[in-house]
């Protein structure tokens, strides 16, 4: 088969939330865009706590009204020390109303988020969907050629790599990553319970990682349970009443009786960060550029900021008649994303390491930090605002401004 006939300036490879957001942002600003991804047979039962900036972006590109009914408000966050160590930190409570917000964000099952994004993507005349897989990437001085599994080929000026942590596009661009593994595994569940969560997320800090309950609509919550790998094997083997009772015990019955729903996930934890976030006409978004533990609701929110940033830069370049995949665009993207990604990764890594450490001075520093957050209002409010997003890293979509 030969070349694909239609003209496109940008190709997005990968149709997860970050890839779909990038494609919609570009096509919605009338940049001819191709979205390349095979139909997904798997159902993603994980959830994402979308922070305020991410919700602003989804609202601006016409997606959020489709998702809002399936999202649970996150108005209060509690941190509870459940380590049973000598130095135990006090419980800390963060309330969105304290910084003038209705909610910190909204927790939504990924399948509902992707469905809303996909429906919006199919409405845009500037966006062409190719339901195939990229098999080969060739990078030239003035374009990128993408070979599909069916033999067709497509040339574009800019390639947005949203093809996950084992990214073919990243490899083609010659971008290496720095990687570190943790002695932890995350188990993810959705569950129903008999008591109201009152729009409150509760994060129990245990000696092996956080056990975090996040509200979903009604009397349902999502759970991320981080444990040692051998404990993950034991928990993963439990079923029915045994699993329900074990999760309820770990939750100290704060939400009453629990019933775990089908579709649990299991993920080894680690940190992986690209050494550059863009090079040679390729821009990395989402897990193609950075992977981090599910702590602090940072991972996908970073990916959506990636998508909003490359959309903003490429749209601006096209409007001034410049090359959307030129060095000025990719260098600007790398610079703008580096501070946000690296600072968030460092904070999540530090929080996780202090939780795992058995070294008493480290435990003491962590406990003191939580004590100060609990007692000093201005410090707590500053941390809440910065936890939402670094102001300097906010692209236009995250501020609710159209491209």
N, C-alpha and C positions, 0 to 999 in steps of 0.2 A: 504494500500500500504506500501511497505517497504522502505529501504534506497536507495538512489541514488547511482548507482554503481561507477561512475567515481571518480578518486582521485582528490582532490583539496586542496590546502593549505590555500587559502584565499577566503572568500565570501564577495562580495560587495552587500549590500541591498539598492536598490534605483538607478534609472537610470536617474536622473537629471544631469546637467552638471558636478557637483563635483563627483558624483558617477561614471559616465562614464569615467571621466578623471582618477580617481583612478584605475578603472578596466583596462583601456588601458595601463596606466603606468606599472602596475604589469605584465599583460599578455605580453606586449611588451618586457619586460625583462625576459620572459620565466618562470614566476612564475605561476603555474597552478591556475587559478582563475575562480570563478563562479560569474556571475552577476544575481542577483535575483530581478526581477521587473515585474509587469504585464504590458501588452500593455497599453499605455496611450491614452485615447479617447479625452482628452482635448487639445486644441491648446493654447500654451502659447504665447500671443501677447506682453508680456513684452520684454524689451530690456536690454542688459548689455553693459556697457562701459568697455571693456577689456583693462586693462593697459598693459604696455610693457612687464612685466614679464609673464603675463598670455598668451600673444601672443607668446612669446618665447617658453613657455611650449607646447602650441598647435602646434606650428611649429615642435618642436622636436619629438612629438609623432605622427606626420603625419596627423594632422587634419586641421591646418590653411589653406592650399591651397584650401580645400573644402569650407571654410567659407569666405575667403577674398573678393570674388566678392559681397557678401551681406553685407559687413561691411562699415560703413562710418568713415573716418578719423577724429580724434579729435585733431586739431592742436592748437586751441586757446580756452581758457576758460575765460569768463568774469563773474564777480560778480557785481551785480547792487543792491544797497540799494533801495528797493521799499516800505519801511515801513511808510513813511510820519511822522516819529517821529521827535522830537526836534533835536536830534543828529543823523544826517545822514552820513553814511560812504561814502567816495569817491568810484567811480567805480574802480575796480582792474582788470587788464588784465594779464593773464599768457599765454606766447607764448612758445610752445615746442622748437622752434628754439633757444630760449635764453639759453637753457641748452643742445644744440647740438642734439636734437631729431627731427626726421621728424614729429612725432606725439606723444601725450601723450598716445594714445590708439585708439581703434576702437570700434564703437558702432554697435551692431548687435542684431537683433531680436532673442530671445531665441530659437524659432522654427528652425531657420537656424543653430544655434550653436549646438543644440541637434541632428539635422539631420546629421551634419558633424561628430560629435562624434559617433553617432550610426553606421554610415556607416563604420568608421574605426574599431569600436569594432567588427563588424561582419567579418572582414578580419583576425582576430588574432586566430591562431589555439590553443593557450593556454587559450583562453577565451571561456567558455561555458555559453550560455545565457539560463536562465530558466525563462520563461514568466509566473510567478506565484507570489503569495504574501507570504511573511513570516508571519506565524500565531503565532509561539511560538519560544522562544529562551531559550535554556538551557545552562548554562555556567558551565563547569567542570574544573578541575585543568589543564588538558592537551589538551582540545579542546572545541569548541562551537558547539552545535547541533541546527540546524535550522529546524523547522517543517513548511512545506508548507501547504497551504489551501487544497491541494488535498490529503493530508495525507503522502506524501513522506517526508523523513528526510535526512539531509546532515550534516556531521561533518567536521569542518575545524579548522585550528590552529588560524586563525585571522579573526575577523569579522569587516569589515569596514562599519560603520553605516552612510549611506547617505539617510536615510529615513525621513528627514524633521524635522520640529520643534516639532512634536508630536511623536518622535522617539520611536518605540517599542524596538529597540536595546539598546538605552540609558537607558530606564527603566529597562530592564533585567540586565544591568550592575550595577544598583543601583546608577547611577550618577544623582544628583539633579541639578537644574538650579536656577540661580538668575534672577528675572524678574522684569521689571518696564515698565508700560504703559505710553504713552504720550496722551495728549488731542488733538490728531491729526489723520487725515486719509489721506492716499496717494491715489490719483486718477492717473491712468496711461493711456496714450493715445498714439497712433501713428497718425501722421497727415501729410497732404500735404500742401505746401504753394507756393506762387507765386514769392517770392524772394529767392535768393540763401543764404544758411546759411554760406557759405565760410568756411566750416570746423570748425565753431566756436560754442561752447556750451555757452549758456547764462543762468546764474542762478540769477533770481530775488529773493532777500530776502524780504519776506513780514512778517507782524506781526504774522502770523500763521504758517509760514514755507516756504521752498523754492518752487519756480515755475521754473523748470529747463527744458530748451529745449536743446536736444542733437542731433547732426547731424546723419542722415541716408543717404544712397546713393541717389543721385539725389536731387530733391527739396522736401525732406521728412525729418521729425525729429520725435524723441520720446519726450514725455513730462511726467514729474512727477510733479504733482500739489498737494502740501501738504496744507491742510486746516483744520479748525475745523470740528468735526463730523457733526454738523448741516448744515454747508455749503456744505459738501460732499454730504449730502442728496439732497440739492437743485440742485447742479451741476449735480448729477447723474440722476436727473429727466429731464434734458434738452435734446433735440434731434435736429437733423438737423441743420437748419440755426441758431436757438437760441444758440445751443452749440458752433457752429463755431464762432459766433460773440462774445460770452462770452470769449472764449479762446483767440481770437485775441485781445480783449480789454485788458485782463490781460497781454498779451505779448507786449502791446504797439505797435502793428502792425509792429514789427521789421522785420518780415518775410513776410509781405504783407498779402493778403487774405489767410485764413486758412480753410481747410476742414478736420474735424476729421474723422478718419477711424473707422470701427466697431471693437469691441473687447476690449472695455475699461475695466480696472480692478480697484478694490477698496480694500484697505488694511489698517486696523487699525495699528497704529505705536507703537512700543515699542522696548525695548532692552531685550534680554534674552541671558545669557551666562552660559554654563555648568561649574560646579564647578571643574570638571576635564575633559580633552579632550580625555583621554583614561584610561581604567581600565579593569581588568579581561578579557583580550583578545579582547576587543572592543575598536576601535578607531573611534571617531566622526569626520565627515567631513561635511562641509556646514552647513545648518540650524539645523542639529542635534546637533551641538556644539555651534552655535552662530547665533543670529538674531539681525539685527540692521536696523535703518531707511535708506531709499535710498538716502543718502547724501554722496557726495564725492566718489562715485563709489567704495565703499569698500566691500560690502557684498559678491558678487559672486567671486570677486578677492581673498578675504580671503579663500573662499571655495576651489578654485583651488589651492591655496598654501597649504591648508590642504591635498588635494589629492596628490600633488607632494611630500609632506613631508612624508606621510605614505608609499607612493610607494618607496621612496628612502631608508627609514629605513628597510622596509620589504625585499627589494631586497638585501640590504647589509647583512642582517641577514642570508638569505638563502645561499648566496654565501660563507659565512664563516661557514656554517653548523649549524647555531644556529636556535632556535625556532622563527619563524616569528611572533608569537603572545606572546612571552615571556615578562616577566616583564621589561627586559632591553629595549625592543622595545617600549612598551607602555609608560614607564616612560620617555624615550627620546622624544617620540612624544608629550607627555603632556608638557614637558619643552620647547620644540622648538616652539610649537604653542602658549603657554601662553602669552609670551611677545608681540607677533605680534597682537593677537586677542584683548587682554585687552587694549593695547595702542591705537589701532584703535577705539575700542568701546568708550574709554574715550574721545578721540578727537571729534568723531561724536556726542556723548552725550553733550559735552561742547558747541560745535557749535550750536546745536539745542536749548539748554537751554538759551544761550545768545540771540538767536533770539526771543524766546518766552517771555523773561523777559521784564516787563514794568519798572523795577527798573533803574532809570536814570544812576547811576554809572556803572551798568553792560553794558548798551547801549554805554556809553562813552568809556569803555575799549574795547568793540568790534569794535567800530568805529576807535579808535586809532590804534588797531592792523591792520585793513585793510589799514589805512592811511600809516602806516610804511611799509607794504608790497608793497604798490604802489610806495613809494618814495625810498626805500632802496633796490637796486638791489641784493646785495649778500644775504640779508635775503630772498628776494622773490625767488631767485634761489635755496637756501637751502630748502625752503618749497616745491618747485616744485619737487625736487629730492626725498625728504622724502615722499611726497604724492604718488609717484609711488610705493615705497615699502621700508621698513626698510632693509638696506643692510644685517644685521645679520640674517634676517628672510628669505632670499632668498634660497630656495632649488635648487638643481642642475637643474631641468627642467626649472625653471624660469631664470636661467642663460644660457639656451640654451644647456645644457650638457645632453647627454643621460645617462640613469641609467645603 
